Amino acid sequence: MAGHSHWAGIKHKKGKADKQRSKIFSKLSKEITVAAKLGDKDPAMNPRLRSAIQAARSANMPKDNIERAIDKSSANTEANFENLRYEGFGPDKIAVIVETLTDNKNRTASNIRTIFQKNGGSLGTQGSASHNFNQVGIIKINKNEISDEQIFELSIDAGADECISNSEYHEIQCPMNEIYNVKKKLEEKISNFISTEIEWIPLNSVDISKDRQEDIIQFLETLEDDDDVQNIYTNVKFN
C-alpha cells in the first residue's frame, strides 16, 4: 500500500475481496450500529456514523443492510460494544496493533492471544508496540472523484498535513483530532469517500525477506478472520 503498510492494501493485492465480502459487511455493520448507538442516528449530525456509512457504500454494501444496522442500534440495547486495542509482536518480531470492537473482552483477548502465540508472537502491554507508530487522521477518496491537483489544493485549504495520490485513490493525512473538521471542508466539494479513519502509521517500516512474507500474511489473515477485529496495523513493508 502506498504511503504506509496498513493491512488493507495486502488484502486487495491478494484478491481476497470476494471471499471476504460478508466478513467486511459484518464489520462495517457493527461499526454503523455502534456509531448510531453512541451518537445521533442522523448521519448529518454524527460524523462517525456518516463516515461508517460512506465506507459501507464504498464497499458496495446494499442500502437495506445499512438501514438495518442503524435500526439495530435502537433494538439491541443488551449488547454493549467496546473499542479495545491490543498490541504485540508477531512472527519475526514485527510490531502489530489490533483494533477490536467487542461485546466480550475476555473472549476477544483470549482469541487474539492464542493467534499471536500460535504464530510465534506474543501480546504486549499497552504502548509496547504503539511507540513504533504515529496516530494520524487518514481520509481516502476514489481517484475518479477529483484530479490530483484539485485534491491537493483542497486538502491544504482544509487544514490537512499531506495529500498523497496513487493509481487508485487520494490519501489525505491530518492530525487525528482534526479529522472531522478537515473532512467537513472536503465534503463541500466531494460526496463519495472510501474511508475516514484514525490510523497507525509506522515511524520506520521493517523489510522482511520474501520467504518469510507468506507466514506473516497468514498470521495477519488469521487475525483479520476474527469477528471482533476491525483494523490491523503493522510496521512490515510488503514489496
C-alpha positions in Angstrom: 0.0 0.0 0.0 1.4 3.4 -0.9 2.4 5.6 2.0 2.3 3.0 4.7 1.6 -0.6 5.4 -1.9 -0.8 6.7 -3.0 -4.3 6.2 -6.0 -3.4 3.9 -3.6 -2.9 1.0 -2.5 -6.5 1.1 -6.0 -7.9 1.2 -6.7 -6.3 -2.2 -3.4 -7.4 -3.7 -4.1 -11.0 -2.8 -7.5 -10.8 -4.4 -9.4 -11.8 -1.3 -12.1 -9.2 -1.8 -14.9 -11.6 -2.8 -14.1 -14.2 -0.2 -14.0 -11.5 2.5 -17.2 -9.7 1.3 -19.6 -11.0 4.0 -16.9 -10.6 6.7 -16.3 -7.0 5.6 -20.1 -6.3 5.6 -20.3 -7.7 9.1 -17.5 -5.5 10.4 -18.9 -2.4 8.7 -22.4 -3.1 10.0 -21.1 -3.4 13.6 -19.3 0.0 13.2 -22.6 1.6 11.9 -24.6 0.1 14.8 -22.1 1.3 17.4 -21.8 4.8 15.8 -25.6 5.2 15.7 -25.9 3.9 19.3 -23.3 6.3 20.7 -24.5 9.4 18.8 -27.3 10.8 16.7 -29.0 8.5 14.3 -28.9 11.3 11.7 -25.6 10.9 9.8 -25.6 14.7 9.2 -25.3 15.2 12.9 -22.9 12.3 13.6 -19.5 12.3 11.9 -18.6 8.8 13.0 -21.9 7.4 11.6 -21.5 9.4 8.4 -18.0 8.0 7.9 -19.2 4.5 8.6 -22.0 4.8 6.1 -19.6 6.2 3.4 -17.2 3.3 4.0 -20.1 0.9 3.6 -21.3 2.5 0.4 -17.7 2.4 -0.9 -17.7 -1.4 -0.2 -21.0 -1.7 -2.2 -23.0 -2.7 0.9 -26.7 -2.7 0.0 -28.8 0.2 1.3 -31.0 -2.3 3.2 -28.0 -3.6 5.2 -27.0 -0.1 6.1 -30.5 0.8 7.3 -30.8 -2.5 9.2 -27.5 -1.7 11.0 -28.8 1.7 12.1 -32.1 0.2 13.3 -30.2 -2.4 15.3 -28.7 0.4 17.4 -32.2 1.0 18.9 -33.3 -2.6 19.2 -30.1 -4.1 20.5 -29.9 -2.5 24.0 -28.4 -5.6 25.6 -25.0 -5.7 23.8 -22.5 -3.0 24.7 -19.6 -2.9 22.3 -16.2 -1.6 23.4 -13.4 -0.4 21.2 -10.3 -2.2 22.6 -6.7 -2.1 21.3 -4.2 -4.9 21.6 -0.5 -4.6 20.9 2.2 -7.1 20.4 4.8 -8.7 18.3 4.2 -11.2 15.6 6.5 -13.5 13.6 10.0 -12.1 13.1 9.3 -9.6 15.9 7.1 -7.4 13.7 5.2 -4.7 15.7 1.4 -5.2 15.4 -1.6 -3.1 16.6 -5.0 -4.8 16.6 -8.2 -2.7 17.0 -11.3 -4.5 18.0 -15.0 -3.8 18.6 -16.3 -6.4 21.0 -19.1 -7.2 23.4 -17.0 -9.7 25.3 -13.5 -8.6 26.1 -12.5 -11.9 27.7 -13.3 -13.8 24.5 -11.5 -11.3 22.3 -8.4 -11.2 24.5 -8.2 -15.0 24.6 -8.6 -15.3 20.8 -6.1 -12.6 20.0 -3.5 -14.0 22.5 -3.9 -17.5 21.0 -3.4 -16.3 17.4 -0.2 -14.4 18.4 1.2 -17.4 20.4 0.4 -20.0 17.6 2.4 -17.8 15.2 5.4 -17.5 17.4 4.5 -14.0 18.6 3.3 -12.5 21.9 0.8 -9.9 23.1 2.4 -7.0 25.0 1.1 -4.3 27.3 -0.5 -1.0 26.1 2.3 1.0 24.5 4.6 -1.9 23.8 4.1 -1.7 20.1 2.4 1.6 19.5 5.5 3.6 20.3 6.7 2.4 16.9 3.8 4.3 15.2 2.2 7.7 14.9 -1.6 8.1 15.1 -2.9 10.1 12.1 -6.2 11.0 10.6 -6.5 9.4 7.1 -9.2 10.2 4.6 -9.3 8.2 1.3 -11.1 9.4 -1.8 -11.6 7.5 -5.1 -9.3 8.6 -7.8 -12.3 9.3 -10.1 -13.8 11.9 -7.8 -11.3 14.7 -8.3 -8.0 15.4 -10.0 -4.6 15.2 -8.2 -4.1 19.0 -8.5 -7.6 19.8 -7.2 -7.5 17.5 -4.2 -4.0 18.7 -3.2 -5.2 22.3 -3.1 -8.5 21.4 -1.4 -6.7 19.3 1.2 -4.2 22.0 2.1 -7.0 24.6 2.3 -9.0 22.2 4.6 -6.0 22.0 7.0 -4.5 18.7 6.0 -0.8 18.0 6.5 -0.3 15.9 3.4 -2.0 14.6 0.3 -0.7 11.5 -1.5 -2.2 10.4 -4.8 -1.6 6.9 -6.2 -3.2 4.9 -9.0 -6.4 4.0 -7.1 -7.1 6.8 -4.6 -6.1 10.0 -2.9 -5.0 9.8 0.7 -5.3 12.9 2.9 -3.3 12.9 6.2 -4.1 15.3 9.0 -3.8 15.5 12.8 -6.2 12.9 14.3 -8.1 15.4 16.4 -8.8 17.5 13.2 -10.0 14.6 11.0 -13.7 15.6 11.1 -13.0 19.3 10.7 -10.9 18.6 7.6 -13.5 16.1 6.3 -16.3 18.6 6.7 -14.5 21.1 4.5 -13.8 18.4 1.9 -17.5 17.4 1.9 -18.3 20.8 0.5 -16.8 19.6 -2.8 -16.8 15.8 -2.5 -19.7 13.5 -1.7 -18.1 10.0 -2.0 -15.3 8.8 0.4 -13.7 5.4 0.6 -12.9 5.7 4.3 -12.3 8.2 7.2 -10.2 6.6 9.9 -7.6 7.3 12.6 -4.8 5.0 11.5 -1.5 4.0 13.0 1.4 4.7 10.6 4.8 3.1 11.4 7.7 5.5 12.1 10.0 3.0 10.5 9.0 0.2 8.2 10.7 -3.2 8.5 11.8 -5.2 5.4 11.1 -8.9 5.6 12.7 -11.5 3.4 10.5 -12.9 0.6 10.4 -16.4 2.1 9.1 -15.0 5.4 6.3 -12.8 4.0 3.9 -15.7 3.4 4.0 -16.7 7.1 3.4 -13.1 8.1 0.5 -12.7 5.7 -1.0 -15.9 7.0 -0.8 -14.6 10.6 -2.4 -11.3 9.6 -5.2 -13.1 7.8 -5.9 -15.2 10.8 -6.2 -12.1 12.9 -8.4 -10.5 10.3 -10.8 -13.5 10.3 -11.7 -12.9 13.9 -15.1 -11.4 14.1 -14.1 -8.9 16.7 -11.2 -7.5 14.8 -11.8 -4.2 13.0 -8.3 -3.0 11.9 -4.8 -4.3 11.9 -1.6 -2.2 11.6 1.9 -3.4 11.3 5.4 -2.0 10.6 6.2 -4.6 7.9 7.0 -3.2 4.4 5.4 -5.6 1.9 7.1 -5.5 -1.5 
